[in-house]
Amino acid sequence: MTAIASLAMVNLDCADPQALAEFYHQVLDLPITHSEDAYAMIGDGVTNVGFGRVEGYRPPNWPDTDSSKRYHLDLYADDLDDAEARCVKLGAVRPEFQPGGDRWRVLLDPAGHPFCVCLRPGDAS
């Protein structure tokens, strides 16, 4: 089957695009390719993430299934404890509800979006 389209990028709504771009730049080591008050972007030409200002932005509630959460990002890491500590140092928050056991950690980015840091497959850490 031939694809109808290809994924260009993922965009995240937020109150502060530049701050969220800086956070994910630090987490993913992707360069900031655009940065202004209303919109910022990180990417390497293959993986691209945009951050757009939404007036009155309200973060989703975790794990409230009736809130505005519609997606989350899964990120691979070699060491969950190290990845969590580094993300928290950059401004992430670890919510109390953690359904992943020793396989993944749920964190909230500085704009309140949930994301998971997952143990890279094949890693026995």
PyMOL commands that place a pseudoatom at each C-alpha (Angstrom):
pseudoatom trace, name=CA, resn=MET, resi=1, chain=A, elem=C, hetatm=0, pos=[0.000, 0.000, 0.000]
pseudoatom trace, name=CA, resn=THR, resi=2, chain=A, elem=C, hetatm=0, pos=[1.279, 3.468, -0.839]
pseudoatom trace, name=CA, resn=ALA, resi=3, chain=A, elem=C, hetatm=0, pos=[1.186, 6.074, 1.922]
pseudoatom trace, name=CA, resn=ILE, resi=4, chain=A, elem=C, hetatm=0, pos=[-1.198, 8.959, 1.419]
pseudoatom trace, name=CA, resn=ALA, resi=5, chain=A, elem=C, hetatm=0, pos=[1.080, 11.292, 3.347]
pseudoatom trace, name=CA, resn=SER, resi=6, chain=A, elem=C, hetatm=0, pos=[4.113, 11.369, 5.609]
pseudoatom trace, name=CA, resn=LEU, resi=7, chain=A, elem=C, hetatm=0, pos=[4.444, 12.869, 9.059]
pseudoatom trace, name=CA, resn=ALA, resi=8, chain=A, elem=C, hetatm=0, pos=[6.046, 16.296, 8.831]
pseudoatom trace, name=CA, resn=MET, resi=9, chain=A, elem=C, hetatm=0, pos=[6.139, 17.070, 12.541]
pseudoatom trace, name=CA, resn=VAL, resi=10, chain=A, elem=C, hetatm=0, pos=[4.269, 17.063, 15.825]
pseudoatom trace, name=CA, resn=ASN, resi=11, chain=A, elem=C, hetatm=0, pos=[3.063, 20.380, 17.285]
pseudoatom trace, name=CA, resn=LEU, resi=12, chain=A, elem=C, hetatm=0, pos=[2.381, 20.967, 20.971]
pseudoatom trace, name=CA, resn=ASP, resi=13, chain=A, elem=C, hetatm=0, pos=[0.123, 23.744, 22.253]
pseudoatom trace, name=CA, resn=CYS, resi=14, chain=A, elem=C, hetatm=0, pos=[1.567, 25.726, 25.154]
pseudoatom trace, name=CA, resn=ALA, resi=15, chain=A, elem=C, hetatm=0, pos=[1.765, 29.134, 26.831]
pseudoatom trace, name=CA, resn=ASP, resi=16, chain=A, elem=C, hetatm=0, pos=[5.502, 29.694, 26.228]
pseudoatom trace, name=CA, resn=PRO, resi=17, chain=A, elem=C, hetatm=0, pos=[6.832, 28.202, 22.956]
pseudoatom trace, name=CA, resn=GLN, resi=18, chain=A, elem=C, hetatm=0, pos=[10.430, 29.345, 23.459]
pseudoatom trace, name=CA, resn=ALA, resi=19, chain=A, elem=C, hetatm=0, pos=[10.680, 27.817, 26.932]
pseudoatom trace, name=CA, resn=LEU, resi=20, chain=A, elem=C, hetatm=0, pos=[9.168, 24.508, 25.821]
pseudoatom trace, name=CA, resn=ALA, resi=21, chain=A, elem=C, hetatm=0, pos=[11.467, 24.377, 22.770]
pseudoatom trace, name=CA, resn=GLU, resi=22, chain=A, elem=C, hetatm=0, pos=[14.452, 24.898, 25.080]
pseudoatom trace, name=CA, resn=PHE, resi=23, chain=A, elem=C, hetatm=0, pos=[13.242, 22.108, 27.397]
pseudoatom trace, name=CA, resn=TYR, resi=24, chain=A, elem=C, hetatm=0, pos=[12.854, 19.563, 24.579]
pseudoatom trace, name=CA, resn=HIS, resi=25, chain=A, elem=C, hetatm=0, pos=[16.096, 20.770, 22.934]
pseudoatom trace, name=CA, resn=GLN, resi=26, chain=A, elem=C, hetatm=0, pos=[17.869, 19.800, 26.162]
pseudoatom trace, name=CA, resn=VAL, resi=27, chain=A, elem=C, hetatm=0, pos=[15.978, 16.495, 26.528]
pseudoatom trace, name=CA, resn=LEU, resi=28, chain=A, elem=C, hetatm=0, pos=[16.242, 15.299, 22.894]
pseudoatom trace, name=CA, resn=ASP, resi=29, chain=A, elem=C, hetatm=0, pos=[19.439, 17.105, 21.796]
pseudoatom trace, name=CA, resn=LEU, resi=30, chain=A, elem=C, hetatm=0, pos=[17.636, 18.403, 18.709]
pseudoatom trace, name=CA, resn=PRO, resi=31, chain=A, elem=C, hetatm=0, pos=[18.616, 21.899, 17.573]
pseudoatom trace, name=CA, resn=ILE, resi=32, chain=A, elem=C, hetatm=0, pos=[16.223, 24.818, 17.930]
pseudoatom trace, name=CA, resn=THR, resi=33, chain=A, elem=C, hetatm=0, pos=[15.451, 25.729, 14.321]
pseudoatom trace, name=CA, resn=HIS, resi=34, chain=A, elem=C, hetatm=0, pos=[12.927, 28.521, 14.933]
pseudoatom trace, name=CA, resn=SER, resi=35, chain=A, elem=C, hetatm=0, pos=[12.185, 30.629, 17.996]
pseudoatom trace, name=CA, resn=GLU, resi=36, chain=A, elem=C, hetatm=0, pos=[9.789, 33.538, 18.428]
pseudoatom trace, name=CA, resn=ASP, resi=37, chain=A, elem=C, hetatm=0, pos=[7.093, 34.499, 20.928]
pseudoatom trace, name=CA, resn=ALA, resi=38, chain=A, elem=C, hetatm=0, pos=[4.220, 32.776, 19.096]
pseudoatom trace, name=CA, resn=TYR, resi=39, chain=A, elem=C, hetatm=0, pos=[5.994, 29.677, 17.771]
pseudoatom trace, name=CA, resn=ALA, resi=40, chain=A, elem=C, hetatm=0, pos=[9.215, 27.712, 18.197]
pseudoatom trace, name=CA, resn=MET, resi=41, chain=A, elem=C, hetatm=0, pos=[10.522, 24.493, 16.668]
pseudoatom trace, name=CA, resn=ILE, resi=42, chain=A, elem=C, hetatm=0, pos=[13.242, 21.897, 17.216]
pseudoatom trace, name=CA, resn=GLY, resi=43, chain=A, elem=C, hetatm=0, pos=[14.307, 19.329, 14.664]
pseudoatom trace, name=CA, resn=ASP, resi=44, chain=A, elem=C, hetatm=0, pos=[16.928, 17.629, 12.585]
pseudoatom trace, name=CA, resn=GLY, resi=45, chain=A, elem=C, hetatm=0, pos=[14.987, 17.439, 9.312]
pseudoatom trace, name=CA, resn=VAL, resi=46, chain=A, elem=C, hetatm=0, pos=[13.660, 13.967, 10.142]
pseudoatom trace, name=CA, resn=THR, resi=47, chain=A, elem=C, hetatm=0, pos=[12.263, 14.434, 13.636]
pseudoatom trace, name=CA, resn=ASN, resi=48, chain=A, elem=C, hetatm=0, pos=[10.600, 17.827, 14.103]
pseudoatom trace, name=CA, resn=VAL, resi=49, chain=A, elem=C, hetatm=0, pos=[8.551, 19.159, 17.012]
pseudoatom trace, name=CA, resn=GLY, resi=50, chain=A, elem=C, hetatm=0, pos=[6.814, 22.532, 17.025]
pseudoatom trace, name=CA, resn=PHE, resi=51, chain=A, elem=C, hetatm=0, pos=[5.483, 24.534, 19.950]
pseudoatom trace, name=CA, resn=GLY, resi=52, chain=A, elem=C, hetatm=0, pos=[2.655, 27.017, 19.388]
pseudoatom trace, name=CA, resn=ARG, resi=53, chain=A, elem=C, hetatm=0, pos=[1.338, 29.650, 21.784]
pseudoatom trace, name=CA, resn=VAL, resi=54, chain=A, elem=C, hetatm=0, pos=[-2.343, 29.252, 22.650]
pseudoatom trace, name=CA, resn=GLU, resi=55, chain=A, elem=C, hetatm=0, pos=[-3.908, 32.093, 24.613]
pseudoatom trace, name=CA, resn=GLY, resi=56, chain=A, elem=C, hetatm=0, pos=[-5.494, 30.803, 27.793]
pseudoatom trace, name=CA, resn=TYR, resi=57, chain=A, elem=C, hetatm=0, pos=[-3.610, 27.492, 27.488]
pseudoatom trace, name=CA, resn=ARG, resi=58, chain=A, elem=C, hetatm=0, pos=[-4.526, 25.038, 30.234]
pseudoatom trace, name=CA, resn=PRO, resi=59, chain=A, elem=C, hetatm=0, pos=[-2.359, 21.954, 30.695]
pseudoatom trace, name=CA, resn=PRO, resi=60, chain=A, elem=C, hetatm=0, pos=[-3.945, 18.506, 30.687]
pseudoatom trace, name=CA, resn=ASN, resi=61, chain=A, elem=C, hetatm=0, pos=[-4.470, 16.686, 33.971]
pseudoatom trace, name=CA, resn=TRP, resi=62, chain=A, elem=C, hetatm=0, pos=[-2.689, 13.394, 34.539]
pseudoatom trace, name=CA, resn=PRO, resi=63, chain=A, elem=C, hetatm=0, pos=[-4.193, 10.753, 34.791]
pseudoatom trace, name=CA, resn=ASP, resi=64, chain=A, elem=C, hetatm=0, pos=[-7.649, 12.361, 34.434]
pseudoatom trace, name=CA, resn=THR, resi=65, chain=A, elem=C, hetatm=0, pos=[-9.174, 10.759, 31.324]
pseudoatom trace, name=CA, resn=ASP, resi=66, chain=A, elem=C, hetatm=0, pos=[-11.770, 13.535, 31.129]
pseudoatom trace, name=CA, resn=SER, resi=67, chain=A, elem=C, hetatm=0, pos=[-9.158, 16.274, 30.760]
pseudoatom trace, name=CA, resn=SER, resi=68, chain=A, elem=C, hetatm=0, pos=[-7.780, 17.810, 27.585]
pseudoatom trace, name=CA, resn=LYS, resi=69, chain=A, elem=C, hetatm=0, pos=[-4.939, 15.280, 27.109]
pseudoatom trace, name=CA, resn=ARG, resi=70, chain=A, elem=C, hetatm=0, pos=[-5.081, 13.888, 23.590]
pseudoatom trace, name=CA, resn=TYR, resi=71, chain=A, elem=C, hetatm=0, pos=[-1.619, 12.375, 23.139]
pseudoatom trace, name=CA, resn=HIS, resi=72, chain=A, elem=C, hetatm=0, pos=[1.729, 11.954, 24.822]
pseudoatom trace, name=CA, resn=LEU, resi=73, chain=A, elem=C, hetatm=0, pos=[5.315, 11.459, 23.696]
pseudoatom trace, name=CA, resn=ASP, resi=74, chain=A, elem=C, hetatm=0, pos=[7.299, 8.294, 24.423]
pseudoatom trace, name=CA, resn=LEU, resi=75, chain=A, elem=C, hetatm=0, pos=[11.052, 8.764, 24.638]
pseudoatom trace, name=CA, resn=TYR, resi=76, chain=A, elem=C, hetatm=0, pos=[13.717, 6.041, 24.920]
pseudoatom trace, name=CA, resn=ALA, resi=77, chain=A, elem=C, hetatm=0, pos=[16.450, 6.229, 27.562]
pseudoatom trace, name=CA, resn=ASP, resi=78, chain=A, elem=C, hetatm=0, pos=[19.203, 3.875, 28.663]
pseudoatom trace, name=CA, resn=ASP, resi=79, chain=A, elem=C, hetatm=0, pos=[18.784, 4.648, 32.389]
pseudoatom trace, name=CA, resn=LEU, resi=80, chain=A, elem=C, hetatm=0, pos=[15.361, 5.634, 33.750]
pseudoatom trace, name=CA, resn=ASP, resi=81, chain=A, elem=C, hetatm=0, pos=[16.649, 7.123, 37.010]
pseudoatom trace, name=CA, resn=ASP, resi=82, chain=A, elem=C, hetatm=0, pos=[19.209, 9.280, 35.211]
pseudoatom trace, name=CA, resn=ALA, resi=83, chain=A, elem=C, hetatm=0, pos=[16.748, 10.365, 32.517]
pseudoatom trace, name=CA, resn=GLU, resi=84, chain=A, elem=C, hetatm=0, pos=[14.121, 11.279, 35.109]
pseudoatom trace, name=CA, resn=ALA, resi=85, chain=A, elem=C, hetatm=0, pos=[16.592, 13.249, 37.226]
pseudoatom trace, name=CA, resn=ARG, resi=86, chain=A, elem=C, hetatm=0, pos=[17.905, 15.172, 34.225]
pseudoatom trace, name=CA, resn=CYS, resi=87, chain=A, elem=C, hetatm=0, pos=[14.393, 15.978, 32.944]
pseudoatom trace, name=CA, resn=VAL, resi=88, chain=A, elem=C, hetatm=0, pos=[13.301, 17.145, 36.410]
pseudoatom trace, name=CA, resn=LYS, resi=89, chain=A, elem=C, hetatm=0, pos=[16.386, 19.351, 36.633]
pseudoatom trace, name=CA, resn=LEU, resi=90, chain=A, elem=C, hetatm=0, pos=[15.276, 20.935, 33.338]
pseudoatom trace, name=CA, resn=GLY, resi=91, chain=A, elem=C, hetatm=0, pos=[11.792, 21.658, 34.695]
pseudoatom trace, name=CA, resn=ALA, resi=92, chain=A, elem=C, hetatm=0, pos=[9.785, 18.436, 34.333]
pseudoatom trace, name=CA, resn=VAL, resi=93, chain=A, elem=C, hetatm=0, pos=[7.614, 17.179, 37.194]
pseudoatom trace, name=CA, resn=ARG, resi=94, chain=A, elem=C, hetatm=0, pos=[7.017, 13.569, 38.235]
pseudoatom trace, name=CA, resn=PRO, resi=95, chain=A, elem=C, hetatm=0, pos=[3.313, 13.021, 38.996]
pseudoatom trace, name=CA, resn=GLU, resi=96, chain=A, elem=C, hetatm=0, pos=[2.323, 10.590, 41.738]
pseudoatom trace, name=CA, resn=PHE, resi=97, chain=A, elem=C, hetatm=0, pos=[0.473, 8.174, 39.409]
pseudoatom trace, name=CA, resn=GLN, resi=98, chain=A, elem=C, hetatm=0, pos=[3.096, 5.917, 37.760]
pseudoatom trace, name=CA, resn=PRO, resi=99, chain=A, elem=C, hetatm=0, pos=[1.593, 2.949, 35.863]
pseudoatom trace, name=CA, resn=GLY, resi=100, chain=A, elem=C, hetatm=0, pos=[4.809, 1.798, 34.167]
pseudoatom trace, name=CA, resn=GLY, resi=101, chain=A, elem=C, hetatm=0, pos=[6.509, -0.013, 37.024]
pseudoatom trace, name=CA, resn=ASP, resi=102, chain=A, elem=C, hetatm=0, pos=[10.198, -0.397, 36.190]
pseudoatom trace, name=CA, resn=ARG, resi=103, chain=A, elem=C, hetatm=0, pos=[9.598, -0.117, 32.408]
pseudoatom trace, name=CA, resn=TRP, resi=104, chain=A, elem=C, hetatm=0, pos=[8.770, 3.591, 32.048]
pseudoatom trace, name=CA, resn=ARG, resi=105, chain=A, elem=C, hetatm=0, pos=[8.257, 6.835, 33.964]
pseudoatom trace, name=CA, resn=VAL, resi=106, chain=A, elem=C, hetatm=0, pos=[5.549, 9.400, 33.355]
pseudoatom trace, name=CA, resn=LEU, resi=107, chain=A, elem=C, hetatm=0, pos=[6.742, 12.996, 33.609]
pseudoatom trace, name=CA, resn=LEU, resi=108, chain=A, elem=C, hetatm=0, pos=[5.054, 16.321, 32.897]
pseudoatom trace, name=CA, resn=ASP, resi=109, chain=A, elem=C, hetatm=0, pos=[6.942, 18.833, 30.766]
pseudoatom trace, name=CA, resn=PRO, resi=110, chain=A, elem=C, hetatm=0, pos=[7.077, 22.492, 31.881]
pseudoatom trace, name=CA, resn=ALA, resi=111, chain=A, elem=C, hetatm=0, pos=[3.792, 23.169, 30.034]
pseudoatom trace, name=CA, resn=GLY, resi=112, chain=A, elem=C, hetatm=0, pos=[2.079, 20.227, 31.769]
pseudoatom trace, name=CA, resn=HIS, resi=113, chain=A, elem=C, hetatm=0, pos=[2.089, 17.764, 28.837]
pseudoatom trace, name=CA, resn=PRO, resi=114, chain=A, elem=C, hetatm=0, pos=[2.586, 14.165, 29.994]
pseudoatom trace, name=CA, resn=PHE, resi=115, chain=A, elem=C, hetatm=0, pos=[5.457, 12.285, 28.377]
pseudoatom trace, name=CA, resn=CYS, resi=116, chain=A, elem=C, hetatm=0, pos=[6.972, 8.908, 29.121]
pseudoatom trace, name=CA, resn=VAL, resi=117, chain=A, elem=C, hetatm=0, pos=[10.634, 8.068, 29.445]
pseudoatom trace, name=CA, resn=CYS, resi=118, chain=A, elem=C, hetatm=0, pos=[10.810, 4.389, 28.440]
pseudoatom trace, name=CA, resn=LEU, resi=119, chain=A, elem=C, hetatm=0, pos=[13.629, 1.937, 28.955]
pseudoatom trace, name=CA, resn=ARG, resi=120, chain=A, elem=C, hetatm=0, pos=[15.282, 1.340, 25.603]
pseudoatom trace, name=CA, resn=PRO, resi=121, chain=A, elem=C, hetatm=0, pos=[14.505, -2.216, 24.336]
pseudoatom trace, name=CA, resn=GLY, resi=122, chain=A, elem=C, hetatm=0, pos=[17.254, -4.679, 25.125]
pseudoatom trace, name=CA, resn=ASP, resi=123, chain=A, elem=C, hetatm=0, pos=[18.550, -2.621, 28.057]
pseudoatom trace, name=CA, resn=ALA, resi=124, chain=A, elem=C, hetatm=0, pos=[18.708, -4.546, 31.337]
pseudoatom trace, name=CA, resn=SER, resi=125, chain=A, elem=C, hetatm=0, pos=[19.155, -1.442, 33.574]
for i in range(1, 125): cmd.bond("trace and resi %d" % i, "trace and resi %d" % (i + 1))
show_as sticks, trace
zoom trace
